[in-house]
């Protein structure tokens, strides 16, 4: 089963993905985007796929623990080093890494849902790499085509005071700093391919072989994590003091029996394009569209229930 999600979301006053700080100035992430008609390049605010993936895997780890599924010691804390080397593996699983490649993948997958779904790359100094590609895919959130020319990144002045306390040196009682903020209608994309969840992928002659006995439950928990992730918008940085105003303008969730992706939401007519595509290419594909099919939460829940019914 393949789940494809595309949408447009209005995010006002956000600092969800920052990059380096220069002195007391914290910069928002920027990326180059080309406007199709004029081929003019704009440098615009963006939210990276890494930020989105991190947020989703935090939710996935929490849902796994709630449902009694295994999560390694580091992933359950939101530290996604993912079996990078021998020391990380030992810290995560409390044992020495298996020498056999198939046994290594089976051990990791069997004992951590996050690394099962999100993949890992084991690269020890002595050699013998093992790679597992992520079963979910996401990318940068960028301003939509209509908003591209009007997006602005604006630094906001903030200050902290320590006047009247003994902690101030040299008579300095005020700390001034700037944080870049932006507001935009962003694109959103997320895909999930359940084909290899709970199955081996690395060793050629064993690829596709089940390595767990609870594969269906793992997929259901992953779908629950997607539902929670979308409804609660659970990703991004600096939300304790820069909590943005979020409103989904549109969303399409496609459930298919084979790989079928929704066209890019960069253009406003992406829903129409998706419906035309489904007329020509269809793998028992079903579309759930917000706002046409109801409230946002209702559409997401119905899509997830449809996905579960196909397991």
C-alpha positions, 0 to 999 in steps of 0.5 A, spaced: 500 500 500 502 507 498 500 513 501 501 520 498 499 526 501 500 533 498 497 540 501 497 547 502 498 550 509 498 557 511 503 559 516 503 566 520 509 568 524 513 562 524 521 561 525 520 553 524 526 552 521 532 556 523 540 556 520 546 559 523 546 565 528 551 570 526 552 574 533 546 576 536 542 575 529 538 568 528 537 566 520 531 563 517 532 557 512 532 560 505 532 556 498 532 558 491 525 557 487 524 558 480 518 562 478 515 557 472 513 563 467 519 568 468 524 563 470 526 568 475 529 565 481 527 568 488 530 566 495 525 564 500 523 562 507 523 554 507 522 548 512 527 542 510 525 535 509 530 533 515 525 538 520 519 534 517 522 527 518 525 529 525 518 531 527 514 525 524 519 520 527 518 523 534 511 522 533 512 515 531 516 513 537 511 516 541 506 512 538 510 505 538 511 506 545 504 507 547 502 501 543 507 496 546 512 496 539 519 496 540 523 503 540 531 503 541 534 507 547 536 513 543 530 513 538 525 513 544 528 520 546 528 523 539 536 522 538 535 519 531 543 517 530 540 510 527 545 505 528 551 509 525 556 505 528 558 500 533 558 505 539 551 507 537 548 500 536 551 498 543 548 504 546 541 503 542 540 496 543 545 494 549 549 488 545 554 488 540 552 488 533 551 482 529 557 481 524 552 478 518 549 483 514 542 480 514 542 478 522 544 486 523 538 488 519 533 483 522 536 485 529 535 493 528 528 492 525 525 487 530 527 492 536 526 499 533 520 501 529 523 508 528 529 505 524 524 500 521 520 505 518 525 511 517 531 507 515 538 507 517 546 507 515 551 503 519 558 505 517 563 502 522 570 503 521 572 496 520 567 496 514 561 492 513 556 497 511 549 496 512 543 500 509 536 501 510 532 506 505 527 510 509 520 507 507 517 514 508 519 520 503 518 528 505 521 534 502 522 542 503 516 546 504 516 552 500 512 558 498 506 556 493 507 559 486 502 565 488 505 567 494 512 566 491 513 574 489 510 576 496 514 572 501 518 577 506 523 574 511 523 580 517 528 580 523 524 581 530 528 585 535 527 582 542 531 583 549 532 580 555 533 584 562 537 583 568 537 590 571 537 590 578 541 583 579 548 581 581 549 577 575 550 583 570 557 585 569 560 592 567 553 595 568 550 591 562 543 589 563 540 588 557 541 583 552 538 584 545 537 579 539 534 578 533 530 572 530 528 572 523 520 570 522 516 569 516 509 568 514 507 564 507 502 559 504 507 553 504 507 546 500 507 540 504 509 533 501 509 526 505 509 519 502 509 512 505 510 506 502 508 500 506 511 494 502 518 493 506 515 495 513 517 489 517 521 486 512 529 485 510 531 490 504 539 489 504 541 482 502 539 481 495 537 474 496 533 475 502 529 482 500 522 482 502 523 477 507 519 478 513 523 479 519 518 480 524 511 477 526 507 483 527 507 487 521 500 489 520 500 492 527 507 496 525 503 499 519 497 501 523 501 504 528 505 508 523 498 510 520 496 513 527 503 517 527 501 520 520 494 522 523 497 525 529 502 528 525 498 532 520 492 534 525 497 537 530 502 539 525 508 536 530 514 539 527 519 545 527 523 549 531 522 555 536 515 553 538 515 555 545 516 562 544 514 563 536 508 558 536 505 560 529 498 560 527 497 554 522 491 553 517 490 548 512 488 551 506 487 544 502 490 537 503 489 531 498 491 524 501 491 518 496 491 511 498 493 506 492 495 499 492 501 501 488 506 507 488 501 513 486 503 520 488 499 526 488 502 532 483 506 538 486 501 543 490 506 548 488 500 550 483 493 551 485 490 546 481 494 540 483 487 537 486 484 537 479 491 534 476 490 529 481 483 527 479 485 527 472 491 523 473 487 518 477 482 517 471 489 515 466 493 511 472 489 508 477 491 502 482 485 502 486 486 509 488 482 513 492 482 520 494 480 524 500 480 532 499 480 537 504 475 542 504 471 538 499 470 532 503 469 535 510 473 538 515 480 537 515 481 532 521 475 528 518 478 527 512 485 525 515 481 520 519 477 517 514 483 517 509 487 513 515 481 508 516 481 507 509 488 505 509 488 500 515 482 497 511 487 495 506 492 491 510 
